[in-house]
């Protein structure tokens, strides 16, 4: 049947934050099409998770007690599960990894997963959250080091600052509710990205599009999801757009206005009309600066009947970052061949060449001057050879 998944998309949640996001993802009906795996070094985190497939990493050494925020322990724990990770990804055609940088398991372990995926040439997207500013400089520095470690090997790295919650949610919202809403938005964004590879595509936005924008680029990403039903009225696309701009992880329309690149994805059923799609995309692009790169994708799937979903990923590059340099490919024999030298006297002056004098000099024995000399075959070996044998140095005169 059209719309059924043709590929195996694996989603891995690493560490407490990643496991929590996957636990939220299991409550969404569309997630049944995905292969979900939760990985942590903390047994309690996995026991409270509804994900069917879990891995308690490095249980022999960590004994399910977690890493205590130690990145090295997280790295070693996932490294000990490398063979198991390889078996896990054997039949996968796409990988999405999520978690929070700043702790031990995810910060140290995600680069190990990236290495395993790279060895298998498996396309992978890494969606990582960054700590709140109030969590302290130490945790922020750990997260920054995690980004530096992952960036060279990751196909696509999306970093989301948790501080965006402050700009979208009321200050009186309970903390538990705020984190739950953030987890829901992350889970819905993961689903939206998988729809790019699963649904029938009307306007192209594929993995290569994501990679061209985010590969080896230090950036901050904001995610927005908005959904509207046919019951919401004739302007359901505009309603979906408004809800997208109000998403907790979007940070408001200013994030679009200041973006370096924007990925817009619209997903709907077969009832989605060309006119409403066109108007909604035009309104969305009116918020985006003309200098920003825009990638638009439109997908249809029967599971979205009477539904319109608008997804936006606003990317803002680090000002100090530059695009990865293109490695020039040199064609054989493309270098210019120098003209033959017919007469040395016409091209070079003998004054340009003079043999320098070797830095050989008489060296004192220092505190050993009165010691017993080392004599071999009647020669004092403490005296330099050129002086013992009275060798003259040719300076080229």
N, C-alpha and C positions, 0 to 999 in steps of 0.2 A: 504494500500500500504506500502511496506517495506520502512523503513526510516522515517515514520510518527511518531511524538512524542507520546509516550505512557504514559508520565508522565507530570504533570503540574509543570513547573519550573518557580518560581517567582524570579524576579530580582528587588531589591529595591535600589534606589539611594537616599541617605540621605544628606541633606545640599547642599550648592551651588555646590560644586565639584561633588557630587554624581548625582545631577540633571543634570549637564552639561554632564556627562558621559552617562547618560541614553538618553539625547537628541541626542547625537551622535549615540547611539545604534539604535535609531528608524530609522536612515537612512540606516541601513544595512538590506538587504533583509531577511537574515536568522533570524533576530530578531522577525519576525512576529510569530514565534513558541513560543515565551516567553511571560510570563505575566509580564509586566513592570509597576512599580509603583514608582512615584517620591514623596518624602516627604521632606518638608522644613517648616521652620517657617517664611520665607521671601516670601511674596506674589509676588514680582517682579520676583524672581527666577523662580517660577512656571508658571507665566504668559508667560514667554519667552521660555518655554519648550514645545516640540511637543508631549510629552508623554500623552496618552489619559487619564490615571488614575492618579490623583494627590491627595495629602492630605496636606492641609494647617494646620499643627499641632498647637494645642492650640490657635486657632484663637480668642477664647473668651478673653484670657488674653494677648496674644502677639499682637493680632490685625494685624497680617501679617507683623509686623515690624522687625522680626528676633530676634536673641538672642544677637547680639552685641559681639559675641565671649565668652559669659558667659556659661561655661559648665553646671552649676547648672540649669540655665534657660532651656538649651537644654534637660537636663535630665527630668525636670519637665514637659516640653512640650510634650515629647514623652510618658511619663508615663500617662498623661491625655488621650492619644490616645490608651491605652493598649487594651481596648475592641475592638476597631476598627481594630487594628492590628491582634488580634486573629481571627476576622471574615475574614480578608484579607487572612490569611494563612490557613484557614480551609481546603481547598481542595488541597493545594500544597503538592507536594512530595519532592521538593527540593527548597532550598532558597539560593540566592546569594545576598549579601549586599555590596554596594560599596559607597565610600565617601572619604572625606579627614579629617584626624585627625589634630587637632590644632585649630579648630574653636569651636563654641559652640554647634550647632545643632547636628552635626555628632558625635563629641567626647562624648557629654553627652547622645545622643539619641540611638546610635547603641547598647550599652549594654542593653538598654530596649528591643530592637527588639530581641537581643540574648536571653534574658530571656523568652520572649514570645515563641520563636522557641524551646527553651529547654523544656518548659512546655508541648509542643506538640510533643516532640521527633522528630522534623523535622530536617533532616540533613541540615547543613548550611555552606557556605563558605563566609568568610568576606575578601574583597579585599580593603584595605585602603591605601591611599597615605599619606606620611609623608611630612612635610613642607620643603621648601628650607632652607638651612642653613642661607641665608641672611635675612630670615624673623625674626630672633632674637631668643634669648634663651627662652624667655617667651613662644612663640608659640611652640617651640620644646619641652619644658617641659610639656606643656598641652598635646601634642601628646603622649609623653612618658607615662604620667599618663593614657591616654586613652587606650594605649596598655595594661598596667597593669590591668586596670579595665575589659577589654574584654577578656583577655587571659584565665582566669579560666573557662569561660562559653562557649567560642567559640569552635566549632568542628575543624574548619580549619581557621587560621588567616594568611593572606598574607599581609605584609607591604612593600610598594614600596616607596623608597625615591625619591622625585621629582628631587633631585640633579643629578640623572642619565641623565637627559636631557642635562646637560652640557658636558657629555662625548660622546654623540652621535650626537648632532646637532652643526652646525657651529655657531660661536659666533655672526655672522651677521644676523642670522635668526630673523625675527620680533617676538616679544614676543607672539602676538596673534597666529601666525602660530605654534610656538613651543607648546603652550598649546593645540591647536587644534590637532596637531599630537599626543600628549600624550593622549588626550581623545580618539582618534581613536584607538590607541594601546590598551588602557584599555578596550574599547568596544569589540575589536576583541579578546582579551584574555578571556573576559567573555564568548563570544560565543564559543571559543575553549574548555573551561572547560565544558560548557553545552553539547558539542558534546560527551564528555566521557559518559554521562548518556543517550544520545538520540540515538546515531548511533549504528550500528551493530559492535560489538567489535571483532577484530581479535586477538589482543594481549591485555591482561587485564591491564587496568589502571582505577580503579574505585574510588568511594568516600573513601572507606576504605584505598586505597593506599595513597591518599592525607592526610587522617587523621593520618596515621601512621608516616608520615614525619613531619607534622606541628602541631599536637595537643599539645597544652600547651608548645610549644617551641618558645622562643624569637628568632626571625630571621628577616632577610631582604631578600626580594624576588625581582628578576629581571625577567621581562616578555619579551619574544621575539616571534614575529609572522612573518612568511615568506610564501608567496603564489606565485606559478608559474603555468602557463597555458601550455597546450600542444603546443600552438603556440610559446612558449619560446624555444622549442627545445627538443632534446632527453634527455638532462641532467636536466630536470625540477626539480627533487628532489634536486640536488646540487644547483640549482638556488634558490629554496625555502629556502634551508639551509643558503645560503649566505645572503639572505634578512632577514632571522630570526636573524642572528648574527649582522646585521646592524640596527636592530630595535631601536627606540629612548629609549625604556624602558629596553633594554637588557644591555646596557653599555659596549658592546664589548665582544670579546671572553674571556677576562680575568675573567669575571664574572663566566664563566663556569669552567675555570681552578682553581678558588678559591672556588668553591661551596662545601658545605657539602652534599648536595643532589640535584639531578636534575630530573625533570619530563619531559620526551620527549613524545610528542603526534603528530602522523602523521595521517592526515585525507585526504581521496581521494575518487574517484568514483570507480566503478567496473572495470575500465580500469587500475587501479594501479597494476603494476607488482611486483612480489616478488623480482626480482633482483634489481630494482631501490630502493625499500623500504630498502632492506638489505644494499646496498651500502651507502645510505644516513644516515642510523642509525649508521653504522660503522664509518663514517666520523665524525658525531656529537659526538659519544662517545670517539673519539680520543682526543677531547679537554677536557674531564672530567677526573679529577684525579682518580686513582684507589681506593682511600680511600672513595670516595663519593658514596652514595647510589643512584642508578639509577633506575627509574621506567619508563618503556616504554609502550606506548599505541598506537595501530594502529586501526583506525576506517574507515569504508566505508559508504558512503551515496550517493544516486543518485543525490542529489543537488550539489555534488562536481565533477560531470562528467568533464573530461578533466582538472581537477584542483588538485594540490597537496598543502596541507597546513602543514607547520611544526611549531609546538609550543613548546617552551621551558620555563620552570620555574626553574630558578637557585635559590637555597635556601642556604643562608649562616647563620649558627646559631651564636647567640651571644656567645662569648667566655666564658662569666660568667655564661651562662645558662647550666643546666644539664637536661637530660631527666627526665620526671616525674617518681617518684619512683613507682615501682610495689607494690601494696598492697598485702601482702602474705595472702593466703587463708588457714586458719588453719582447718585441718580435725578434726572431733570430736574425743576426747580421744587420740589426738596425743601427748599431753604433757606427759613427763615421770612422773610416779607416784613415789614419794619418798618412800624409804623402811621404814617399821614400826619401831618405836623406842621401843625396848624391855625393856631397863633399862636406866632411865634418867642419872644415875651416870656414865654410860659407855660413854655417848655422850656429856654431858654438865658438866661444872664445876660451882659449886655454887658461885665461886669467880667472875664469869662473870656477875652475877646478883646482883645488890644492889639498893635498893630503895632510890632515891635521896630525900633530904630534901626539903619540899615545901617552896617556897620563901615567907614565912610569917614573917613579922617583925613589930615592933612597929613604927607606922607612926605618926609624929608630926602633930598637928592641924595647924601649921603655924600661919598665921595672925589671925586665929580664936581661938587661945589658950585661950584668955581672954574673949571670947564671952560666952553668955549664953548657957549652954549645952542643947542638945536635949534629955530630959528625958522621957522614956516611961516605965511604970511599975517599976519605981525605977532604971532603967538601963540607963547609958549614951550611946546612940547609936552611938556617934562619936568614941567610943572605939571599935576596932575590936572584933568580936564575940569570937574568940578563946582566946583572952586575958580576956574578961569579964567573960567567963565561965571557965577559967583556964584549957583549953584543952591542953593536952600534945600531941606532934606530934611523932608518931611511925616511927622511921627511919629504922626499920628492924634490929636493933642490937640484 
